[in-house]
Amino acid sequence: VSWLYSVSFSDANNGTAVGIGEILRTTDGGTTWNSQSSGTTSILHSVCFTDSSYGNAVGEYGTILRTTNAGAIWFPQLSGTTNDLYGVYFIDKNNGTAVGRYGTILMTTNGGDIWTLQSSGTGFWLYDVSFVDVNNGLVVGDGGTILRTTNGGITWSSQSSGTQYSLYGISYTDLYNGTAVGWNGAILRTTDGGTTWISQSSGTTNGFRSVFFTNENNGAVVGEDGTILHTTNGGVTFIEDEENNFAQLH
């Protein structure tokens, strides 16, 4: 079994996971997973579905794949770059952003038929991206990098994160609230749309790889050594979940 790097659910039943040239699909909430033909041997680092049919995956060497039929067929898209891509986010089936090595930011407004390189203003590797609407988005990466756009990626501005640790995950839940996570147990929180970031106590030095909030208060963080934290108060406090118990409960 290959390593899997990312998963995206469009609803309680339909989900897709991607990894080393591999795409897996479930239609029963994860009870069973079926392999799909990716058409590539490249590592796929990130996947995003906006509904049960439309999805994109990105990975090594500028690889971008698109499906419009729930993964029955995945077809390659021209990214215009050979840089590895680590994160992708679509706010709807047409408007999406992919990020990667050397400050690469690509955007599309037509479902990926055309991808346009944006000026990120940084050479740091970028790992994750999250949008709340077609205009407002956040990107995180190496060296505590946080970039913000309020005009759909036409311009990106660097935000002061207050950390030099690499940031690997970002979840932007509304125009005000967002959470970024990364190396050495770093958890950062904004309540003003990304202008200012406040460090939150995670209680661990394990690196975090991903974060997801369903609303401004309820979220989960995952990382090294099976670390799983959850919060119900916007990160004022985090509770550590036992990995085995979490697996049994979910």
FIDRENLUM-843304 format. One record per residue (C-alpha): x, y, z negated; residue in three letters. Coordinates in Angstrom, 2 decimals. Each point is the difference from the previous one (the first is absolute). Example, Ala and Ser with C-alpha at 12.3 -4.5 7.8 and 13.67 -1.06 7.14 Angstrom:
% residues 2
<site><u>12.30</u><v>-4.50</v><w>-7.80</w><residuo>ALA</residuo></site>
<site><u>1.37</u><v>3.44</v><w>0.66</w><residuo>SER</residuo></site>
//
This chain:
% residues 250
<site><u>0.00</u><v>0.00</v><w>0.00</w><residuo>VAL</residuo></site>
<site><u>1.41</u><v>3.39</v><w>1.02</w><residuo>SER</residuo></site>
<site><u>0.17</u><v>3.04</v><w>-2.26</w><residuo>TRP</residuo></site>
<site><u>-3.05</u><v>2.25</v><w>0.15</w><residuo>LEU</residuo></site>
<site><u>0.52</u><v>3.75</v><w>-0.39</w><residuo>TYR</residuo></site>
<site><u>-3.41</u><v>1.65</v><w>0.21</w><residuo>SER</residuo></site>
<site><u>-3.73</u><v>-0.66</v><w>-0.27</w><residuo>VAL</residuo></site>
<site><u>-3.07</u><v>2.04</v><w>0.94</w><residuo>SER</residuo></site>
<site><u>-3.67</u><v>-0.69</v><w>-0.76</w><residuo>PHE</residuo></site>
<site><u>-2.75</u><v>1.91</v><w>1.82</w><residuo>SER</residuo></site>
<site><u>-2.65</u><v>-1.40</v><w>-2.36</w><residuo>ASP</residuo></site>
<site><u>-0.38</u><v>-2.72</v><w>-2.64</w><residuo>ALA</residuo></site>
<site><u>0.23</u><v>-2.82</v><w>2.56</w><residuo>ASN</residuo></site>
<site><u>2.18</u><v>1.11</v><w>2.91</w><residuo>ASN</residuo></site>
<site><u>3.75</u><v>0.31</v><w>-0.54</w><residuo>GLY</residuo></site>
<site><u>3.28</u><v>-0.29</v><w>1.90</w><residuo>THR</residuo></site>
<site><u>3.55</u><v>-0.69</v><w>-1.24</w><residuo>ALA</residuo></site>
<site><u>3.20</u><v>0.45</v><w>2.02</w><residuo>VAL</residuo></site>
<site><u>3.61</u><v>-1.13</v><w>-0.33</w><residuo>GLY</residuo></site>
<site><u>2.87</u><v>-1.42</v><w>2.04</w><residuo>ILE</residuo></site>
<site><u>-1.65</u><v>-0.26</v><w>3.40</w><residuo>GLY</residuo></site>
<site><u>-3.10</u><v>-1.29</v><w>-1.73</w><residuo>GLU</residuo></site>
<site><u>-3.57</u><v>1.22</v><w>-0.35</w><residuo>ILE</residuo></site>
<site><u>-2.54</u><v>-1.71</v><w>-2.26</w><residuo>LEU</residuo></site>
<site><u>-3.74</u><v>0.73</v><w>-0.11</w><residuo>ARG</residuo></site>
<site><u>-2.74</u><v>-0.74</v><w>-2.53</w><residuo>THR</residuo></site>
<site><u>-3.75</u><v>0.50</v><w>0.41</w><residuo>THR</residuo></site>
<site><u>-1.02</u><v>-1.48</v><w>-3.35</w><residuo>ASP</residuo></site>
<site><u>1.72</u><v>2.29</v><w>-2.46</w><residuo>GLY</residuo></site>
<site><u>3.29</u><v>-1.89</v><w>0.04</w><residuo>GLY</residuo></site>
<site><u>-1.25</u><v>-3.52</v><w>-0.70</w><residuo>THR</residuo></site>
<site><u>1.39</u><v>-1.14</v><w>3.35</w><residuo>THR</residuo></site>
<site><u>2.57</u><v>1.63</v><w>2.31</w><residuo>TRP</residuo></site>
<site><u>0.48</u><v>-0.75</v><w>3.69</w><residuo>ASN</residuo></site>
<site><u>3.06</u><v>0.77</v><w>2.10</w><residuo>SER</residuo></site>
<site><u>-0.34</u><v>2.40</v><w>2.94</w><residuo>GLN</residuo></site>
<site><u>2.32</u><v>0.41</v><w>2.97</w><residuo>SER</residuo></site>
<site><u>2.06</u><v>3.17</v><w>-0.49</w><residuo>SER</residuo></site>
<site><u>1.95</u><v>-0.26</v><w>3.25</w><residuo>GLY</residuo></site>
<site><u>3.17</u><v>1.09</v><w>-1.81</w><residuo>THR</residuo></site>
<site><u>2.79</u><v>-1.49</v><w>-2.09</w><residuo>THR</residuo></site>
<site><u>0.74</u><v>3.37</v><w>-1.61</w><residuo>SER</residuo></site>
<site><u>-0.61</u><v>0.62</v><w>-3.69</w><residuo>ILE</residuo></site>
<site><u>-3.32</u><v>1.77</v><w>-0.49</w><residuo>LEU</residuo></site>
<site><u>0.26</u><v>2.31</v><w>-3.00</w><residuo>HIS</residuo></site>
<site><u>-3.46</u><v>1.55</v><w>-0.24</w><residuo>SER</residuo></site>
<site><u>-3.58</u><v>-0.49</v><w>1.15</w><residuo>VAL</residuo></site>
<site><u>-3.11</u><v>2.18</v><w>-0.17</w><residuo>CYS</residuo></site>
<site><u>-3.61</u><v>-0.78</v><w>0.95</w><residuo>PHE</residuo></site>
<site><u>-2.68</u><v>2.70</v><w>0.09</w><residuo>THR</residuo></site>
<site><u>-2.84</u><v>-2.50</v><w>0.46</w><residuo>ASP</residuo></site>
<site><u>-0.29</u><v>-3.72</v><w>0.64</w><residuo>SER</residuo></site>
<site><u>0.96</u><v>0.37</v><w>3.69</w><residuo>SER</residuo></site>
<site><u>2.56</u><v>2.80</v><w>0.35</w><residuo>TYR</residuo></site>
<site><u>3.51</u><v>-0.39</v><w>-1.40</w><residuo>GLY</residuo></site>
<site><u>3.66</u><v>0.88</v><w>0.54</w><residuo>ASN</residuo></site>
<site><u>3.23</u><v>-1.60</v><w>-1.18</w><residuo>ALA</residuo></site>
<site><u>3.52</u><v>1.48</v><w>0.13</w><residuo>VAL</residuo></site>
<site><u>3.47</u><v>-1.39</v><w>-0.49</w><residuo>GLY</residuo></site>
<site><u>3.56</u><v>-0.45</v><w>1.23</w><residuo>GLU</residuo></site>
<site><u>1.46</u><v>1.82</v><w>3.00</w><residuo>TYR</residuo></site>
<site><u>-3.00</u><v>2.32</v><w>0.35</w><residuo>GLY</residuo></site>
<site><u>-2.48</u><v>-2.86</v><w>0.37</w><residuo>THR</residuo></site>
<site><u>-3.66</u><v>1.05</v><w>-0.07</w><residuo>ILE</residuo></site>
<site><u>-2.81</u><v>-2.49</v><w>0.55</w><residuo>LEU</residuo></site>
<site><u>-3.71</u><v>0.78</v><w>0.44</w><residuo>ARG</residuo></site>
<site><u>-3.17</u><v>-2.06</v><w>-0.16</w><residuo>THR</residuo></site>
<site><u>-3.56</u><v>1.04</v><w>0.80</w><residuo>THR</residuo></site>
<site><u>-1.59</u><v>-3.41</v><w>-0.58</w><residuo>ASN</residuo></site>
<site><u>0.99</u><v>-1.01</v><w>-3.54</w><residuo>ALA</residuo></site>
<site><u>3.33</u><v>-1.43</v><w>1.10</w><residuo>GLY</residuo></site>
<site><u>-1.21</u><v>-2.45</v><w>2.63</w><residuo>ALA</residuo></site>
<site><u>2.40</u><v>1.88</v><w>2.27</w><residuo>ILE</residuo></site>
<site><u>2.91</u><v>2.20</v><w>-1.10</w><residuo>TRP</residuo></site>
<site><u>1.62</u><v>2.14</v><w>2.67</w><residuo>PHE</residuo></site>
<site><u>3.20</u><v>2.06</v><w>-0.20</w><residuo>PRO</residuo></site>
<site><u>-0.04</u><v>3.79</v><w>0.18</w><residuo>GLN</residuo></site>
<site><u>2.78</u><v>2.29</v><w>1.18</w><residuo>LEU</residuo></site>
<site><u>1.38</u><v>1.74</v><w>-3.08</w><residuo>SER</residuo></site>
<site><u>2.74</u><v>1.92</v><w>1.79</w><residuo>GLY</residuo></site>
<site><u>2.58</u><v>-0.98</v><w>-2.65</w><residuo>THR</residuo></site>
<site><u>2.25</u><v>-2.91</v><w>-0.88</w><residuo>THR</residuo></site>
<site><u>0.16</u><v>1.03</v><w>-3.66</w><residuo>ASN</residuo></site>
<site><u>-1.50</u><v>-2.45</v><w>-2.47</w><residuo>ASP</residuo></site>
<site><u>-3.47</u><v>1.04</v><w>-1.16</w><residuo>LEU</residuo></site>
<site><u>-0.93</u><v>-0.71</v><w>-3.62</w><residuo>TYR</residuo></site>
<site><u>-3.43</u><v>1.54</v><w>-0.55</w><residuo>GLY</residuo></site>
<site><u>-3.20</u><v>0.63</v><w>1.96</w><residuo>VAL</residuo></site>
<site><u>-3.30</u><v>1.61</v><w>-0.94</w><residuo>TYR</residuo></site>
<site><u>-3.14</u><v>0.64</v><w>2.06</w><residuo>PHE</residuo></site>
<site><u>-2.71</u><v>2.28</v><w>-1.37</w><residuo>ILE</residuo></site>
<site><u>-2.35</u><v>-1.27</v><w>2.73</w><residuo>ASP</residuo></site>
<site><u>0.38</u><v>-2.14</v><w>3.11</w><residuo>LYS</residuo></site>
<site><u>1.55</u><v>2.88</v><w>2.00</w><residuo>ASN</residuo></site>
<site><u>2.16</u><v>2.05</v><w>-2.39</w><residuo>ASN</residuo></site>
<site><u>3.08</u><v>-1.68</v><w>-1.43</w><residuo>GLY</residuo></site>
<site><u>3.54</u><v>0.60</v><w>-1.26</w><residuo>THR</residuo></site>
<site><u>3.05</u><v>-2.29</v><w>-0.10</w><residuo>ALA</residuo></site>
<site><u>3.24</u><v>0.72</v><w>-1.89</w><residuo>VAL</residuo></site>
<site><u>3.46</u><v>-1.54</v><w>-0.09</w><residuo>GLY</residuo></site>
<site><u>3.77</u><v>0.32</v><w>0.22</w><residuo>ARG</residuo></site>
<site><u>1.87</u><v>3.28</v><w>0.28</w><residuo>TYR</residuo></site>
<site><u>-3.07</u><v>2.11</v><w>-0.79</w><residuo>GLY</residuo></site>
<site><u>-2.08</u><v>-1.43</v><w>2.83</w><residuo>THR</residuo></site>
<site><u>-3.65</u><v>1.10</v><w>0.00</w><residuo>ILE</residuo></site>
<site><u>-2.27</u><v>-1.01</v><w>2.89</w><residuo>LEU</residuo></site>
<site><u>-3.61</u><v>1.08</v><w>0.41</w><residuo>MET</residuo></site>
<site><u>-2.87</u><v>-0.99</v><w>2.27</w><residuo>THR</residuo></site>
<site><u>-3.44</u><v>1.46</v><w>0.56</w><residuo>THR</residuo></site>
<site><u>-1.22</u><v>-2.60</v><w>2.50</w><residuo>ASN</residuo></site>
<site><u>0.41</u><v>-3.30</v><w>-1.80</w><residuo>GLY</residuo></site>
<site><u>3.64</u><v>-0.38</v><w>0.93</w><residuo>GLY</residuo></site>
<site><u>-0.21</u><v>0.27</v><w>3.79</w><residuo>ASP</residuo></site>
<site><u>2.43</u><v>2.90</v><w>-0.44</w><residuo>ILE</residuo></site>
<site><u>2.32</u><v>0.49</v><w>-2.99</w><residuo>TRP</residuo></site>
<site><u>1.65</u><v>3.40</v><w>-0.50</w><residuo>THR</residuo></site>
<site><u>3.19</u><v>0.56</v><w>-1.99</w><residuo>LEU</residuo></site>
<site><u>-0.45</u><v>2.60</v><w>-2.76</w><residuo>GLN</residuo></site>
<site><u>2.72</u><v>2.16</v><w>-1.56</w><residuo>SER</residuo></site>
<site><u>0.44</u><v>-1.27</v><w>-3.56</w><residuo>SER</residuo></site>
<site><u>2.90</u><v>2.26</v><w>-0.91</w><residuo>GLY</residuo></site>
<site><u>1.88</u><v>-2.86</v><w>-1.65</w><residuo>THR</residuo></site>
<site><u>2.34</u><v>-2.82</v><w>0.93</w><residuo>GLY</residuo></site>
<site><u>-0.99</u><v>-2.13</v><w>-3.00</w><residuo>PHE</residuo></site>
<site><u>-1.75</u><v>-3.28</v><w>0.59</w><residuo>TRP</residuo></site>
<site><u>-3.76</u><v>0.32</v><w>-0.49</w><residuo>LEU</residuo></site>
<site><u>-1.91</u><v>-2.95</v><w>-1.43</w><residuo>TYR</residuo></site>
<site><u>-3.69</u><v>0.80</v><w>-0.45</w><residuo>ASP</residuo></site>
<site><u>-2.72</u><v>2.40</v><w>1.09</w><residuo>VAL</residuo></site>
<site><u>-3.53</u><v>0.81</v><w>-1.18</w><residuo>SER</residuo></site>
<site><u>-2.66</u><v>2.39</v><w>1.32</w><residuo>PHE</residuo></site>
<site><u>-3.31</u><v>1.15</v><w>-1.53</w><residuo>VAL</residuo></site>
<site><u>-1.31</u><v>1.49</v><w>3.26</w><residuo>ASP</residuo></site>
<site><u>1.36</u><v>0.79</v><w>3.47</w><residuo>VAL</residuo></site>
<site><u>1.88</u><v>3.07</v><w>-1.29</w><residuo>ASN</residuo></site>
<site><u>1.33</u><v>-0.78</v><w>-3.48</w><residuo>ASN</residuo></site>
<site><u>2.67</u><v>-2.64</v><w>-0.53</w><residuo>GLY</residuo></site>
<site><u>3.02</u><v>-0.98</v><w>-2.10</w><residuo>LEU</residuo></site>
<site><u>3.15</u><v>-1.97</v><w>0.87</w><residuo>VAL</residuo></site>
<site><u>2.63</u><v>-1.41</v><w>-2.39</w><residuo>VAL</residuo></site>
<site><u>3.52</u><v>-1.34</v><w>0.46</w><residuo>GLY</residuo></site>
<site><u>3.65</u><v>-0.17</v><w>-1.07</w><residuo>ASP</residuo></site>
<site><u>1.51</u><v>2.46</v><w>-2.45</w><residuo>GLY</residuo></site>
<site><u>-3.33</u><v>0.93</v><w>-1.57</w><residuo>GLY</residuo></site>
<site><u>-1.23</u><v>1.36</v><w>3.32</w><residuo>THR</residuo></site>
<site><u>-3.63</u><v>1.16</v><w>0.10</w><residuo>ILE</residuo></site>
<site><u>-1.34</u><v>1.70</v><w>3.13</w><residuo>LEU</residuo></site>
<site><u>-3.39</u><v>1.65</v><w>0.33</w><residuo>ARG</residuo></site>
<site><u>-2.12</u><v>1.08</v><w>2.95</w><residuo>THR</residuo></site>
<site><u>-3.22</u><v>2.01</v><w>-0.01</w><residuo>THR</residuo></site>
<site><u>-0.37</u><v>0.25</v><w>3.78</w><residuo>ASN</residuo></site>
<site><u>-0.01</u><v>-3.57</v><w>1.19</w><residuo>GLY</residuo></site>
<site><u>3.75</u><v>-0.33</v><w>0.23</w><residuo>GLY</residuo></site>
<site><u>0.72</u><v>3.01</v><w>2.19</w><residuo>ILE</residuo></site>
<site><u>2.28</u><v>1.14</v><w>-2.82</w><residuo>THR</residuo></site>
<site><u>1.37</u><v>-1.82</v><w>-3.04</w><residuo>TRP</residuo></site>
<site><u>1.30</u><v>1.74</v><w>-3.13</w><residuo>SER</residuo></site>
<site><u>2.34</u><v>-1.50</v><w>-2.59</w><residuo>SER</residuo></site>
<site><u>-1.40</u><v>-0.14</v><w>-3.55</w><residuo>GLN</residuo></site>
<site><u>2.06</u><v>-0.04</v><w>-3.19</w><residuo>SER</residuo></site>
<site><u>-0.45</u><v>-3.46</v><w>-1.51</w><residuo>SER</residuo></site>
<site><u>2.32</u><v>0.50</v><w>-2.97</w><residuo>GLY</residuo></site>
<site><u>1.74</u><v>-3.33</v><w>0.63</w><residuo>THR</residuo></site>
<site><u>2.82</u><v>-1.34</v><w>2.13</w><residuo>GLN</residuo></site>
<site><u>-1.35</u><v>-3.54</v><w>-0.12</w><residuo>TYR</residuo></site>
<site><u>-1.28</u><v>-1.46</v><w>3.26</w><residuo>SER</residuo></site>
<site><u>-3.78</u><v>0.03</v><w>0.24</w><residuo>LEU</residuo></site>
<site><u>-1.62</u><v>-2.97</v><w>1.73</w><residuo>TYR</residuo></site>
<site><u>-3.74</u><v>0.46</v><w>-0.46</w><residuo>GLY</residuo></site>
<site><u>-2.55</u><v>2.82</v><w>0.14</w><residuo>ILE</residuo></site>
<site><u>-3.76</u><v>0.03</v><w>-0.57</w><residuo>SER</residuo></site>
<site><u>-1.88</u><v>3.22</v><w>0.79</w><residuo>TYR</residuo></site>
<site><u>-3.58</u><v>-0.31</v><w>-1.23</w><residuo>THR</residuo></site>
<site><u>-1.44</u><v>3.49</v><w>0.54</w><residuo>ASP</residuo></site>
<site><u>1.20</u><v>3.53</v><w>0.82</w><residuo>LEU</residuo></site>
<site><u>1.41</u><v>0.41</v><w>-3.51</w><residuo>TYR</residuo></site>
<site><u>1.07</u><v>-3.37</v><w>-1.43</w><residuo>ASN</residuo></site>
<site><u>2.86</u><v>-2.22</v><w>1.13</w><residuo>GLY</residuo></site>
<site><u>2.49</u><v>-2.46</v><w>-1.49</w><residuo>THR</residuo></site>
<site><u>3.48</u><v>-0.94</v><w>1.24</w><residuo>ALA</residuo></site>
<site><u>2.09</u><v>-2.92</v><w>-1.30</w><residuo>VAL</residuo></site>
<site><u>3.54</u><v>-1.22</v><w>0.50</w><residuo>GLY</residuo></site>
<site><u>3.34</u><v>-1.09</v><w>-1.37</w><residuo>TRP</residuo></site>
<site><u>0.79</u><v>-0.35</v><w>-3.72</w><residuo>ASN</residuo></site>
<site><u>-3.65</u><v>-0.01</v><w>-1.06</w><residuo>GLY</residuo></site>
<site><u>-0.68</u><v>3.43</v><w>1.48</w><residuo>ALA</residuo></site>
<site><u>-3.65</u><v>1.09</v><w>0.06</w><residuo>ILE</residuo></site>
<site><u>-0.82</u><v>3.55</v><w>1.07</w><residuo>LEU</residuo></site>
<site><u>-3.40</u><v>1.67</v><w>-0.03</w><residuo>ARG</residuo></site>
<site><u>-1.43</u><v>3.09</v><w>1.71</w><residuo>THR</residuo></site>
<site><u>-3.32</u><v>1.66</v><w>-0.77</w><residuo>THR</residuo></site>
<site><u>0.44</u><v>2.94</v><w>2.38</w><residuo>ASP</residuo></site>
<site><u>0.33</u><v>-1.78</v><w>3.33</w><residuo>GLY</residuo></site>
<site><u>3.74</u><v>-0.59</v><w>-0.21</w><residuo>GLY</residuo></site>
<site><u>1.35</u><v>3.44</v><w>-0.85</w><residuo>THR</residuo></site>
<site><u>1.18</u><v>-1.09</v><w>-3.45</w><residuo>THR</residuo></site>
<site><u>0.86</u><v>-3.48</v><w>-1.27</w><residuo>TRP</residuo></site>
<site><u>0.09</u><v>-1.19</v><w>-3.61</w><residuo>ILE</residuo></site>
<site><u>1.86</u><v>-3.10</v><w>-1.15</w><residuo>SER</residuo></site>
<site><u>-2.14</u><v>-2.62</v><w>-1.76</w><residuo>GLN</residuo></site>
<site><u>1.23</u><v>-2.65</v><w>-2.41</w><residuo>SER</residuo></site>
<site><u>-0.06</u><v>-3.49</v><w>1.50</w><residuo>SER</residuo></site>
<site><u>1.72</u><v>-1.74</v><w>-2.92</w><residuo>GLY</residuo></site>
<site><u>2.36</u><v>-1.89</v><w>2.30</w><residuo>THR</residuo></site>
<site><u>3.13</u><v>0.50</v><w>2.09</w><residuo>THR</residuo></site>
<site><u>-1.13</u><v>-2.56</v><w>2.59</w><residuo>ASN</residuo></site>
<site><u>-0.31</u><v>1.47</v><w>3.46</w><residuo>GLY</residuo></site>
<site><u>-3.50</u><v>0.54</v><w>1.40</w><residuo>PHE</residuo></site>
<site><u>-0.81</u><v>-0.80</v><w>3.61</w><residuo>ARG</residuo></site>
<site><u>-3.66</u><v>0.90</v><w>0.42</w><residuo>SER</residuo></site>
<site><u>-2.87</u><v>1.93</v><w>-1.58</w><residuo>VAL</residuo></site>
<site><u>-3.71</u><v>0.18</v><w>0.71</w><residuo>PHE</residuo></site>
<site><u>-2.71</u><v>2.10</v><w>-1.63</w><residuo>PHE</residuo></site>
<site><u>-3.70</u><v>-0.46</v><w>0.73</w><residuo>THR</residuo></site>
<site><u>-0.74</u><v>3.44</v><w>-1.47</w><residuo>ASN</residuo></site>
<site><u>1.85</u><v>2.61</v><w>-2.06</w><residuo>GLU</residuo></site>
<site><u>-0.09</u><v>-2.14</v><w>-3.18</w><residuo>ASN</residuo></site>
<site><u>0.18</u><v>-3.67</v><w>0.97</w><residuo>ASN</residuo></site>
<site><u>3.13</u><v>-1.43</v><w>1.56</w><residuo>GLY</residuo></site>
<site><u>2.64</u><v>-2.72</v><w>0.01</w><residuo>ALA</residuo></site>
<site><u>3.77</u><v>-0.08</v><w>0.52</w><residuo>VAL</residuo></site>
<site><u>2.08</u><v>-3.05</v><w>0.96</w><residuo>VAL</residuo></site>
<site><u>3.73</u><v>-0.65</v><w>0.17</w><residuo>GLY</residuo></site>
<site><u>3.06</u><v>-2.03</v><w>-0.93</w><residuo>GLU</residuo></site>
<site><u>-0.13</u><v>-3.18</v><w>-2.09</w><residuo>ASP</residuo></site>
<site><u>-3.76</u><v>-0.27</v><w>0.46</w><residuo>GLY</residuo></site>
<site><u>-0.67</u><v>3.29</v><w>-1.76</w><residuo>THR</residuo></site>
<site><u>-3.66</u><v>1.07</v><w>0.21</w><residuo>ILE</residuo></site>
<site><u>-1.29</u><v>3.09</v><w>-1.78</w><residuo>LEU</residuo></site>
<site><u>-3.50</u><v>1.43</v><w>0.04</w><residuo>HIS</residuo></site>
<site><u>-1.57</u><v>3.20</v><w>-1.26</w><residuo>THR</residuo></site>
<site><u>-3.55</u><v>1.23</v><w>-0.51</w><residuo>THR</residuo></site>
<site><u>0.89</u><v>3.57</v><w>-0.98</w><residuo>ASN</residuo></site>
<site><u>2.04</u><v>1.28</v><w>2.91</w><residuo>GLY</residuo></site>
<site><u>3.31</u><v>-1.25</v><w>-1.38</w><residuo>GLY</residuo></site>
<site><u>-0.16</u><v>1.64</v><w>-3.42</w><residuo>VAL</residuo></site>
<site><u>0.59</u><v>-3.57</v><w>-1.19</w><residuo>THR</residuo></site>
<site><u>0.89</u><v>-3.15</v><w>1.91</w><residuo>PHE</residuo></site>
<site><u>-0.75</u><v>-3.55</v><w>-1.13</w><residuo>ILE</residuo></site>
<site><u>2.22</u><v>-2.86</v><w>1.13</w><residuo>GLU</residuo></site>
<site><u>-1.79</u><v>-3.05</v><w>1.40</w><residuo>ASP</residuo></site>
<site><u>1.36</u><v>-3.49</v><w>-0.37</w><residuo>GLU</residuo></site>
<site><u>0.67</u><v>-1.23</v><w>3.54</w><residuo>GLU</residuo></site>
<site><u>-1.51</u><v>-3.44</v><w>-0.59</w><residuo>ASN</residuo></site>
<site><u>-3.08</u><v>1.39</v><w>-1.70</w><residuo>ASN</residuo></site>
<site><u>-0.45</u><v>2.55</v><w>2.76</w><residuo>PHE</residuo></site>
<site><u>0.15</u><v>-2.74</v><w>2.61</w><residuo>ALA</residuo></site>
<site><u>-2.54</u><v>-2.10</v><w>-1.88</w><residuo>GLN</residuo></site>
<site><u>-2.41</u><v>2.89</v><w>-0.44</w><residuo>LEU</residuo></site>
<site><u>0.18</u><v>1.09</v><w>3.61</w><residuo>HIS</residuo></site>
//
